[in-house]
Structure formats: structure tokens, C-alpha cells
């Protein structure tokens, strides 16, 4: 029997500080390395980071990512614009997973680090998912999960969507991204 999906805390990074959303309001949590170390001690294996400073081509937070990847797996998503190939290559060079909104603005098949590429799509997406390893489905529903399960990609959903899925489709989910409550 398949165990529960991997639980992935969603955190935000701005100005080298970590934030969490609490009832839609951004709340300062602290220094990224301190918080990430605590999360890894709680046995979280992967963090989903939305970089609020990145335009997709560069980030003033790159050194933070370099530090974090020394003790926990991270996947980075740009909040503004599409991830550019140069920034994606920089992130994969330090073994960070890169979240790319599909369709991508560059040829994913050129990447030598496919295992580090994570595609993000909406439930209505009908394009290619070639060149990526994992797939985040925003607004996932039972039909979407069945359709993209055929691609043999590891499927990731957000908690709000996961809870609405039928039990048999929940079993197809590799990881669930959730808003982490840092107060606990």
C-alpha cells in the first residue's frame, strides 16, 4: 500500500527573509536557514519557495538558495514572470529544483537536469509536459489527475485540491503543497 504523499510546506522569500501566508496576509517568519533547519528536523524533505523578489531572470536571494540546498531539498518558483533559462541553470547547478510554468519560454529538452525541473500547470492545460520530471497541477480535479497520471510524471497538488479528490486519485499524488503554520 502506498504511503501518504510527501508533505511540502509553501513558504515565501523576500529580502532574504522567510514569510508565510496567514489568512491571506504575509507574516514574517524569520531567517531562511533557521526556519529550514527546523523544518528538516521535523522531517520535511522538500520546501516549495515562491521568490517574491525574482523577475524570472535573477534573484537577490540566490545565496539563500545555495545555503538551503546544503541540508534540505528546495523547489523555487518565481512570483513575477516566467523563469528564464539562465536563472533555471543557476538553480539546477546548486541542485535546486526549478518550477517552470508551462508552456515554458525555453526548450526544456535542452536541460541536462530533467530530474530538477518541475512543471506547473492549470487543470485546463493541454500542452506538452516533456522535459520535466514532476508536475504541479493547480486546481487539480479527478479528471486532471487521471489524464496526467498517464504521462508517468510524479504528480503534485495543493492541499485544497488534494482534499477534494476521490481516494483512488489521492493515491496517485506524489506530493502535496500546503500553507505551513509556523506557529506550530
C-alpha positions, 0 to 999 in steps of 0.5 A, spaced: 500 500 500 502 506 498 504 511 503 501 518 504 504 523 499 510 527 501 508 533 505 511 540 502 510 546 506 509 553 501 513 558 504 515 565 501 522 569 500 523 576 500 529 580 502 532 574 504 527 573 509 522 567 510 514 569 510 508 565 510 501 566 508 496 567 514 489 568 512 491 571 506 496 576 509 504 575 509 507 574 516 514 574 517 517 568 519 524 569 520 531 567 517 531 562 511 536 557 514 533 557 521 526 556 519 529 550 514 533 547 519 527 546 523 523 544 518 528 538 516 528 536 523 521 535 523 522 531 517 520 535 511 524 533 505 522 538 500 520 546 501 516 549 495 519 557 495 515 562 491 521 568 490 517 574 491 523 578 489 525 574 482 523 577 475 524 570 472 531 572 470 535 573 477 534 573 484 537 577 490 536 571 494 540 566 490 545 565 496 539 563 500 538 558 495 545 555 495 545 555 503 538 551 503 540 546 498 546 544 503 541 540 508 534 540 505 531 539 498 528 546 495 523 547 489 523 555 487 518 558 483 518 565 481 512 570 483 513 575 477 514 572 470 516 566 467 523 563 469 528 564 464 533 559 462 539 562 465 536 563 472 533 555 471 541 553 470 543 557 476 538 553 480 539 546 477 547 547 478 546 548 486 541 542 485 535 546 486 529 544 483 526 549 478 518 550 477 517 552 470 510 554 468 508 551 462 508 552 456 515 554 458 519 560 454 525 555 453 526 548 450 526 544 456 529 538 452 535 542 452 536 541 460 541 536 462 537 536 469 530 533 467 530 530 474 530 538 477 525 541 473 518 541 475 512 543 471 506 547 473 500 547 470 492 549 470 487 543 470 485 546 463 492 545 460 493 541 454 500 542 452 506 538 452 509 536 459 516 533 456 522 535 459 520 535 466 520 530 471 514 532 476 508 536 475 504 541 479 497 541 477 493 547 480 486 546 481 487 539 480 480 535 479 479 527 478 479 528 471 486 532 471 489 527 475 487 521 471 489 524 464 496 526 467 497 520 471 498 517 464 504 521 462 508 517 468 510 524 471 510 524 479 504 528 480 503 534 485 497 538 488 495 543 493 492 541 499 485 544 497 485 540 491 488 534 494 482 534 499 477 534 494 479 528 490 476 521 490 481 516 494 483 512 488 486 519 485 489 521 492 493 515 491 496 517 485 499 524 488 506 524 489 506 530 493 502 535 496 503 543 497 500 546 503 500 553 507 505 551 513 503 554 520 509 556 523 506 557 529 506 550 530 
